[in-house]
Amino acid sequence: MKIGFIGLGIMGKPMSKNLLKAGYSLVVCDKNQSSVDEVVAAGAQRAINAKEVAQLCNVIITMLPNSPHVKEVVLGENGIIDGAKLGTTIIDMSSIAPLASREIHDEVVKKGLAMLDAPVSGGEPKAIDGTLSVMVGGDKTIFDKHYDIMKAMAGSVVYTGEIGAGNVTKLANQVIVALNIAAMSEALVLATKAGVNPELVYQAIRGGLAGSTVLDAKAPMVLNRNFKPGFRIDLHIKDLQNALDTSHGVGTSLPLTAAVMEMMQALKTDGMGECDHSALARYYESLAKIEIK
C-alpha cells in the first residue's frame, strides 16, 4: 500500500519514518524541502503538492499546525480534494478544532472520500520511538480498516466516536497536560523557595499519587534547564485556544485552562513561544524571583 504523508515537522517527520520502517511505501510533501529530502533519503517518494500526493495514494495522512493549514491542504487549490480518487481516505493527525474537522469531513464526503480525525499525544520523543497515543474520530468501519497504519506510529490507537471526537479528546488531553505542568511548576518553585532541593522533591513524589507521565517527562527538563521544544508553547496556546473556543460553543467553563492560557501568552510575549511547554516553570520563577535548580 502506498501512503501519502503531508507535513514533516517536529512530529510528522519521525512519524513518516516509522511508516517506512514498518514497510509501507510513502509519498511525502512539505514546504520545508530539507525535511522532504531527509525522508526521501530514508526511502520515500517526493511529491510537489497535496494534489499530486492524492493522485498517487489511496490513503493520505496530514500532520499540520492548525485548522487553516488542514483546510488549505485538503480543500484549497492543488489540494487533496483536487487529486483524490473515489474511496480515498484522509487521516488527519493534526490537532485542530473539532468543528473544523467536521466541516472538512462534510466537504470531502461530498466527493466520495472518507476521513478520520486522529490527533496524537506524546510529543517528539514518542513520535521518534513510535509510541504515540492516537485518539480517533470517524466511521468505525474506516477506523478498523486503517488501524494497522496508525498503530505503526503509536503505542495505542483508541476509537473515541464520530468525526470530531478525536480532536475533542485531544483538547481534553491538552488541558490536563497544561494544568499538570502548571501544578508541577508551582510545586517545584515552592520547594526551591523554601530551601528544599527540588530534585529530591521530584524523586520523593514521583512514585506517589502526584506522580504522572507529565511529571516524569517535564520535571527533568526544568531541573536541567532544557527547554528545547518537544512541544512548543506556541502550539499549546493554539490547543488551549481551541479548547476554550469549543467550551464556549458547548456552554461550559474552563477557568483553570483560561488561567494557564494567560501564563503561556505572557511567556510568548517575552519571546519564549518557541520553547518547550515545560518553560511554563519560568513564569512561576519570575514571580518568585528564583530558579528551579
DOFIBA-820766 format. One record per residue (C-alpha): residue number from 0; residue in one letter; x negated, y negated, z. Coordinates in nm, 2 decimals, padded with zeros to 4 digits. Layout:
BEGIN
+-----+---------+--------+--------+--------+
| num | residuo |   east |  north |     up |
+-----+---------+--------+--------+--------+
| NUM |       A |      X |      Y |      Z |
...
+-----+---------+--------+--------+--------+
***
This chain:
BEGIN
+-----+---------+--------+--------+--------+
| num | residuo |   east |  north |     up |
+-----+---------+--------+--------+--------+
|   0 |       M |  00.00 |  00.00 |  00.00 |
|   1 |       K | -00.12 | -00.35 | -00.09 |
|   2 |       I | -00.05 | -00.61 |  00.18 |
|   3 |       G | -00.07 | -00.99 |  00.13 |
|   4 |       F | -00.21 | -01.20 |  00.42 |
|   5 |       I | -00.18 | -01.58 |  00.42 |
|   6 |       G | -00.35 | -01.77 |  00.70 |
|   7 |       L | -00.70 | -01.68 |  00.80 |
|   8 |       G | -00.76 | -01.90 |  01.11 |
|   9 |       I | -00.88 | -01.80 |  01.46 |
|  10 |       M | -00.61 | -01.53 |  01.48 |
|  11 |       G | -00.54 | -01.44 |  01.12 |
|  12 |       K | -00.90 | -01.37 |  01.01 |
|  13 |       P | -00.96 | -01.09 |  01.27 |
|  14 |       M | -00.61 | -00.95 |  01.22 |
|  15 |       S | -00.67 | -00.92 |  00.85 |
|  16 |       K | -01.00 | -00.74 |  00.91 |
|  17 |       N | -00.82 | -00.49 |  01.13 |
|  18 |       L | -00.58 | -00.41 |  00.85 |
|  19 |       L | -00.88 | -00.34 |  00.63 |
|  20 |       K | -01.03 | -00.12 |  00.89 |
|  21 |       A | -00.70 |  00.07 |  00.91 |
|  22 |       G | -00.73 |  00.15 |  00.54 |
|  23 |       Y | -00.48 | -00.10 |  00.39 |
|  24 |       S | -00.56 | -00.28 |  00.06 |
|  25 |       L | -00.54 | -00.66 |  00.12 |
|  26 |       V | -00.48 | -00.97 | -00.08 |
|  27 |       V | -00.57 | -01.29 |  00.11 |
|  28 |       C | -00.52 | -01.66 |  00.07 |
|  29 |       D | -00.61 | -01.96 |  00.28 |
|  30 |       K | -00.71 | -02.33 |  00.23 |
|  31 |       N | -01.03 | -02.26 |  00.41 |
|  32 |       Q | -01.24 | -02.09 |  00.14 |
|  33 |       S | -01.52 | -01.98 |  00.38 |
|  34 |       S | -01.27 | -01.77 |  00.57 |
|  35 |       V | -01.14 | -01.62 |  00.25 |
|  36 |       D | -01.50 | -01.55 |  00.14 |
|  37 |       E | -01.56 | -01.37 |  00.47 |
|  38 |       V | -01.25 | -01.15 |  00.44 |
|  39 |       V | -01.32 | -01.08 |  00.07 |
|  40 |       A | -01.67 | -00.97 |  00.17 |
|  41 |       A | -01.51 | -00.72 |  00.41 |
|  42 |       G | -01.31 | -00.57 |  00.12 |
|  43 |       A | -01.01 | -00.79 |  00.05 |
|  44 |       Q | -00.89 | -00.94 | -00.28 |
|  45 |       R | -00.87 | -01.31 | -00.33 |
|  46 |       A | -00.55 | -01.50 | -00.44 |
|  47 |       I | -00.53 | -01.86 | -00.54 |
|  48 |       N | -00.20 | -01.94 | -00.38 |
|  49 |       A |  00.10 | -01.78 | -00.20 |
|  50 |       K |  00.28 | -01.72 | -00.53 |
|  51 |       E |  00.00 | -01.50 | -00.66 |
|  52 |       V | -00.01 | -01.31 | -00.33 |
|  53 |       A |  00.36 | -01.24 | -00.37 |
|  54 |       Q |  00.31 | -01.13 | -00.73 |
|  55 |       L |  00.06 | -00.87 | -00.62 |
|  56 |       C |  00.21 | -00.74 | -00.29 |
|  57 |       N |  00.54 | -00.60 | -00.16 |
|  58 |       V |  00.46 | -00.68 |  00.20 |
|  59 |       I |  00.33 | -01.03 |  00.29 |
|  60 |       I |  00.21 | -01.14 |  00.63 |
|  61 |       T |  00.19 | -01.51 |  00.72 |
|  62 |       M | -00.01 | -01.64 |  01.02 |
|  63 |       L |  00.02 | -02.02 |  01.01 |
|  64 |       P |  00.01 | -02.30 |  01.27 |
|  65 |       N |  00.37 | -02.41 |  01.28 |
|  66 |       S |  00.72 | -02.42 |  01.13 |
|  67 |       P |  00.65 | -02.67 |  00.85 |
|  68 |       H |  00.35 | -02.47 |  00.73 |
|  69 |       V |  00.55 | -02.15 |  00.71 |
|  70 |       K |  00.83 | -02.32 |  00.53 |
|  71 |       E |  00.59 | -02.46 |  00.27 |
|  72 |       V |  00.41 | -02.13 |  00.21 |
|  73 |       V |  00.74 | -01.93 |  00.19 |
|  74 |       L |  00.98 | -02.18 |  00.02 |
|  75 |       G |  00.76 | -02.45 | -00.13 |
|  76 |       E |  00.61 | -02.50 | -00.47 |
|  77 |       N |  00.39 | -02.20 | -00.57 |
|  78 |       G |  00.52 | -02.03 | -00.25 |
|  79 |       I |  00.60 | -01.67 | -00.18 |
|  80 |       I |  00.96 | -01.71 | -00.30 |
|  81 |       D |  00.84 | -01.81 | -00.65 |
|  82 |       G |  00.64 | -01.49 | -00.70 |
|  83 |       A |  00.81 | -01.23 | -00.48 |
|  84 |       K |  00.97 | -00.92 | -00.63 |
|  85 |       L |  01.31 | -00.79 | -00.52 |
|  86 |       G |  01.27 | -00.60 | -00.19 |
|  87 |       T |  00.96 | -00.77 | -00.08 |
|  88 |       T |  00.92 | -00.81 |  00.30 |
|  89 |       I |  00.78 | -01.11 |  00.47 |
|  90 |       I |  00.64 | -01.06 |  00.82 |
|  91 |       D |  00.58 | -01.40 |  00.97 |
|  92 |       M |  00.34 | -01.35 |  01.26 |
|  93 |       S |  00.31 | -01.73 |  01.32 |
|  94 |       S |  00.45 | -01.88 |  01.64 |
|  95 |       I |  00.73 | -02.12 |  01.52 |
|  96 |       A |  01.07 | -02.25 |  01.63 |
|  97 |       P |  01.33 | -01.97 |  01.63 |
|  98 |       L |  01.57 | -02.19 |  01.43 |
|  99 |       A |  01.31 | -02.23 |  01.16 |
| 100 |       S |  01.27 | -01.85 |  01.14 |
| 101 |       R |  01.64 | -01.82 |  01.09 |
| 102 |       E |  01.65 | -02.09 |  00.83 |
| 103 |       I |  01.36 | -01.94 |  00.63 |
| 104 |       H |  01.52 | -01.59 |  00.66 |
| 105 |       D |  01.85 | -01.71 |  00.53 |
| 106 |       E |  01.68 | -01.86 |  00.22 |
| 107 |       V |  01.47 | -01.55 |  00.14 |
| 108 |       V |  01.76 | -01.31 |  00.18 |
| 109 |       K |  01.94 | -01.50 | -00.09 |
| 110 |       K |  01.66 | -01.40 | -00.32 |
| 111 |       G |  01.68 | -01.03 | -00.23 |
| 112 |       L |  01.38 | -01.04 |  00.01 |
| 113 |       A |  01.36 | -00.92 |  00.38 |
| 114 |       M |  01.19 | -01.10 |  00.67 |
| 115 |       L |  01.08 | -01.03 |  01.02 |
| 116 |       D |  00.96 | -01.29 |  01.27 |
| 117 |       A |  00.68 | -01.12 |  01.46 |
| 118 |       P |  00.47 | -01.37 |  01.67 |
| 119 |       V |  00.18 | -01.23 |  01.87 |
| 120 |       S |  00.02 | -01.29 |  02.21 |
| 121 |       G | -00.33 | -01.22 |  02.33 |
| 122 |       G | -00.55 | -01.48 |  02.18 |
| 123 |       E | -00.87 | -01.44 |  01.98 |
| 124 |       P | -01.02 | -01.16 |  02.19 |
| 125 |       K | -00.72 | -00.93 |  02.14 |
| 126 |       A | -00.69 | -01.03 |  01.77 |
| 127 |       I | -01.05 | -00.91 |  01.73 |
| 128 |       D | -01.02 | -00.58 |  01.91 |
| 129 |       G | -00.67 | -00.51 |  01.77 |
| 130 |       T | -00.48 | -00.50 |  02.10 |
| 131 |       L | -00.24 | -00.79 |  02.04 |
| 132 |       S |  00.12 | -00.78 |  02.17 |
| 133 |       V |  00.37 | -00.83 |  01.89 |
| 134 |       M |  00.73 | -00.93 |  01.96 |
| 135 |       V |  00.96 | -00.88 |  01.66 |
| 136 |       G |  01.30 | -01.00 |  01.55 |
| 137 |       G |  01.49 | -00.90 |  01.24 |
| 138 |       D |  01.67 | -00.60 |  01.09 |
| 139 |       K |  01.58 | -00.29 |  01.29 |
| 140 |       T |  01.55 | -00.08 |  00.97 |
| 141 |       I |  01.30 | -00.32 |  00.83 |
| 142 |       F |  01.11 | -00.32 |  01.16 |
| 143 |       D |  01.09 |  00.06 |  01.17 |
| 144 |       K |  00.96 |  00.07 |  00.81 |
| 145 |       H |  00.68 | -00.17 |  00.88 |
| 146 |       Y |  00.59 | -00.07 |  01.24 |
| 147 |       D |  00.27 |  00.10 |  01.14 |
| 148 |       I |  00.14 | -00.21 |  00.96 |
| 149 |       M |  00.19 | -00.42 |  01.27 |
| 150 |       K |  00.05 | -00.16 |  01.50 |
| 151 |       A | -00.27 | -00.16 |  01.31 |
| 152 |       M | -00.33 | -00.50 |  01.46 |
| 153 |       A | -00.18 | -00.45 |  01.80 |
| 154 |       G | -00.17 | -00.26 |  02.13 |
| 155 |       S |  00.20 | -00.30 |  02.15 |
| 156 |       V |  00.48 | -00.38 |  01.90 |
| 157 |       V |  00.82 | -00.43 |  02.05 |
| 158 |       Y |  01.15 | -00.49 |  01.87 |
| 159 |       T |  01.34 | -00.77 |  02.05 |
| 160 |       G |  01.66 | -00.83 |  01.85 |
| 161 |       E |  01.79 | -01.01 |  01.54 |
| 162 |       I |  01.59 | -01.26 |  01.34 |
| 163 |       G |  01.45 | -01.54 |  01.56 |
| 164 |       A |  01.44 | -01.32 |  01.87 |
| 165 |       G |  01.07 | -01.26 |  01.82 |
| 166 |       N |  01.00 | -01.63 |  01.85 |
| 167 |       V |  01.23 | -01.68 |  02.14 |
| 168 |       T |  01.03 | -01.40 |  02.32 |
| 169 |       K |  00.71 | -01.57 |  02.22 |
| 170 |       L |  00.83 | -01.90 |  02.37 |
| 171 |       A |  00.91 | -01.72 |  02.69 |
| 172 |       N |  00.56 | -01.58 |  02.69 |
| 173 |       Q |  00.40 | -01.92 |  02.63 |
| 174 |       V |  00.60 | -02.07 |  02.91 |
| 175 |       I |  00.48 | -01.80 |  03.15 |
| 176 |       V |  00.12 | -01.83 |  03.03 |
| 177 |       A |  00.11 | -02.21 |  03.07 |
| 178 |       L |  00.26 | -02.20 |  03.42 |
| 179 |       N |  00.02 | -01.93 |  03.52 |
| 180 |       I | -00.28 | -02.14 |  03.40 |
| 181 |       A | -00.15 | -02.44 |  03.59 |
| 182 |       A | -00.09 | -02.24 |  03.91 |
| 183 |       M | -00.44 | -02.09 |  03.88 |
| 184 |       S | -00.59 | -02.43 |  03.83 |
| 185 |       E | -00.41 | -02.58 |  04.14 |
| 186 |       A | -00.53 | -02.28 |  04.35 |
| 187 |       L | -00.89 | -02.30 |  04.24 |
| 188 |       V | -00.91 | -02.67 |  04.29 |
| 189 |       L | -00.76 | -02.63 |  04.64 |
| 190 |       A | -01.02 | -02.37 |  04.73 |
| 191 |       T | -01.31 | -02.58 |  04.59 |
| 192 |       K | -01.19 | -02.90 |  04.76 |
| 193 |       A | -01.15 | -02.70 |  05.09 |
| 194 |       G | -01.51 | -02.59 |  05.06 |
| 195 |       V | -01.45 | -02.22 |  04.97 |
| 196 |       N | -01.63 | -02.06 |  04.68 |
| 197 |       P | -01.37 | -02.04 |  04.40 |
| 198 |       E | -01.54 | -01.73 |  04.25 |
| 199 |       L | -01.49 | -01.54 |  04.58 |
| 200 |       V | -01.13 | -01.66 |  04.60 |
| 201 |       Y | -01.07 | -01.53 |  04.25 |
| 202 |       Q | -01.23 | -01.19 |  04.33 |
| 203 |       A | -01.02 | -01.17 |  04.65 |
| 204 |       I | -00.68 | -01.24 |  04.50 |
| 205 |       R | -00.71 | -01.07 |  04.16 |
| 206 |       G | -00.62 | -00.73 |  04.29 |
| 207 |       G | -00.31 | -00.85 |  04.48 |
| 208 |       L |  00.03 | -00.99 |  04.38 |
| 209 |       A | -00.13 | -01.31 |  04.25 |
| 210 |       G | -00.34 | -01.10 |  04.00 |
| 211 |       S | -00.25 | -01.12 |  03.63 |
| 212 |       T | -00.38 | -01.08 |  03.28 |
| 213 |       V | -00.38 | -01.46 |  03.26 |
| 214 |       L | -00.59 | -01.49 |  03.58 |
| 215 |       D | -00.84 | -01.24 |  03.46 |
| 216 |       A | -00.88 | -01.40 |  03.12 |
| 217 |       K | -00.89 | -01.76 |  03.22 |
| 218 |       A | -01.05 | -01.79 |  03.57 |
| 219 |       P | -01.39 | -01.66 |  03.45 |
| 220 |       M | -01.38 | -01.92 |  03.17 |
| 221 |       V | -01.31 | -02.20 |  03.41 |
| 222 |       L | -01.58 | -02.08 |  03.65 |
| 223 |       N | -01.83 | -02.05 |  03.37 |
| 224 |       R | -01.73 | -02.39 |  03.22 |
| 225 |       N | -01.65 | -02.22 |  02.90 |
| 226 |       F | -01.37 | -02.40 |  02.72 |
| 227 |       K | -01.44 | -02.26 |  02.37 |
| 228 |       P | -01.09 | -02.21 |  02.22 |
| 229 |       G | -00.94 | -01.87 |  02.22 |
| 230 |       F | -00.61 | -02.06 |  02.21 |
| 231 |       R | -00.63 | -02.43 |  02.17 |
| 232 |       I | -00.44 | -02.69 |  02.39 |
| 233 |       D | -00.31 | -02.84 |  02.06 |
| 234 |       L | -00.14 | -02.51 |  01.97 |
| 235 |       H |  00.00 | -02.46 |  02.32 |
| 236 |       I |  00.15 | -02.81 |  02.31 |
| 237 |       K |  00.32 | -02.70 |  01.98 |
| 238 |       D |  00.46 | -02.39 |  02.15 |
| 239 |       L |  00.58 | -02.58 |  02.46 |
| 240 |       Q |  00.75 | -02.84 |  02.24 |
| 241 |       N |  00.93 | -02.56 |  02.05 |
| 242 |       A |  01.03 | -02.41 |  02.39 |
| 243 |       L |  01.17 | -02.75 |  02.51 |
| 244 |       D |  01.35 | -02.81 |  02.19 |
| 245 |       T |  01.50 | -02.47 |  02.20 |
| 246 |       S |  01.60 | -02.51 |  02.56 |
| 247 |       H |  01.78 | -02.84 |  02.48 |
| 248 |       G |  01.96 | -02.66 |  02.19 |
| 249 |       V |  02.09 | -02.38 |  02.41 |
| 250 |       G |  02.17 | -02.61 |  02.71 |
| 251 |       T |  01.92 | -02.51 |  02.97 |
| 252 |       S |  01.64 | -02.70 |  03.15 |
| 253 |       L |  01.27 | -02.62 |  03.18 |
| 254 |       P |  01.14 | -02.86 |  03.44 |
| 255 |       L |  00.81 | -02.68 |  03.51 |
| 256 |       T |  00.74 | -02.64 |  03.14 |
| 257 |       A |  00.80 | -03.01 |  03.09 |
| 258 |       A |  00.55 | -03.09 |  03.37 |
| 259 |       V |  00.28 | -02.87 |  03.22 |
| 260 |       M |  00.35 | -03.02 |  02.88 |
| 261 |       E |  00.27 | -03.37 |  03.02 |
| 262 |       M | -00.06 | -03.24 |  03.16 |
| 263 |       M | -00.16 | -03.09 |  02.83 |
| 264 |       Q | -00.06 | -03.41 |  02.65 |
| 265 |       A | -00.29 | -03.61 |  02.89 |
| 266 |       L | -00.58 | -03.37 |  02.81 |
| 267 |       K | -00.51 | -03.42 |  02.43 |
| 268 |       T | -00.52 | -03.79 |  02.48 |
| 269 |       D | -00.86 | -03.75 |  02.65 |
| 270 |       G | -00.99 | -03.57 |  02.34 |
| 271 |       M | -00.95 | -03.21 |  02.47 |
| 272 |       G | -00.69 | -03.09 |  02.23 |
| 273 |       E | -00.93 | -02.85 |  02.06 |
| 274 |       C | -01.04 | -02.70 |  02.40 |
| 275 |       D | -00.90 | -02.36 |  02.52 |
| 276 |       H | -00.59 | -02.40 |  02.73 |
| 277 |       S | -00.79 | -02.29 |  03.03 |
| 278 |       A | -00.91 | -02.65 |  03.02 |
| 279 |       L | -00.58 | -02.73 |  03.19 |
| 280 |       A | -00.80 | -02.69 |  03.50 |
| 281 |       R | -00.98 | -03.01 |  03.41 |
| 282 |       Y | -00.66 | -03.21 |  03.46 |
| 283 |       Y | -00.65 | -03.09 |  03.82 |
| 284 |       E | -01.02 | -03.15 |  03.86 |
| 285 |       S | -00.97 | -03.51 |  03.75 |
| 286 |       L | -00.71 | -03.56 |  04.02 |
| 287 |       A | -00.92 | -03.40 |  04.29 |
| 288 |       K | -01.24 | -03.56 |  04.17 |
| 289 |       I | -01.41 | -03.22 |  04.19 |
| 290 |       E | -01.53 | -02.95 |  03.96 |
| 291 |       I | -01.44 | -02.58 |  04.00 |
| 292 |       K | -01.77 | -02.40 |  04.01 |
+-----+---------+--------+--------+--------+
***
